[in-house]
Amino acid sequence: MSSSLDLLAPSLETVETTKEIIIVPVDASPFEISTGEKRKREGGRVRSRVWQHFSKLEKRPGEREECRCNYCGNLYVCSSKSGTTHLNRHIFEGGCPKYKPALSEMQNLTSYPKDDLDDDNNITPLRVNTEDSTRNFSEQEVAENFASELVQLKEENTKLLHERDDLAAQKTNLEQLIVTMASETARLMEENTKLKEECSRLQEERHKTVTREEFVRLETQVSKLREDFERDRRVFPAATMAALAHFQKGR
């Protein structure tokens, strides 16, 4: 990202050393850019209209000044040496995918102030070669867009890696669950076989076993037979003696 932003400064230095620069003296009044809008002064400092669309970020020691587009969030270098040409192109020439400028704003900006904007007397605009500037800034925009897409791809790649790890963990858990279910199914089938065998055995024993009613009836018959036996046992001696006496008397 930083290397793409460095393309801006060399391009301006090249423009300053070419023979295509035409110095056009103007009176000491706020200069006008090609769209016809005057730049505003804030506290003696020339303020470009492009800052209505960008927000400067806090500069940290050792780092360059940067600003963020209020619409798409892209970062751009915004030091005094860089100027605002690349910012104007981003906003007013279709560089921002989320901002559509009005028709009056979509003109080529071919007048630029010098680097030191703090100087109130610095109001001499520069006219640069449009073809060279378009090529330089097109290369810069391509580099910036490439850097932005690279960041997005890295974020998407990180997200996909997390999703892959989650899916791998879910796959492992599913495989363990399948093994557990297979083992439990085998155990239940074995128990089912044992229960069927037990039921068959009980059915066979049920056919062999008398019911309670039959047992009571048999017990009653046995009791009656026992009573008859006891009665016959008591009566048998007397009957036997009577039969013998009768037999002897008949002889």
ABEGO torsion letter per residue (X at the ends): XAAAAAAAAAAAAAAAABAABBBBBBBBBBBBBAAGBBBBBBGGBBBBAAAAABBBBBBBBGBBBBBBBAAAGBBBBABAAAEAAAAAAAAAAGABAABBBBAAAABBBABBBBABAABAABABBBBBBAAAAAAAAAAAAAAAAAAAAAAAAAAAAAAAAAAAAAAAAAAAAAAAAAAAAAAAAAAAAAAAAAAAAAAAAAAAAAAABBBAAAAAAAAAAAAAAAAAAAAAAAAAAAAAAAAAAAAAAAX
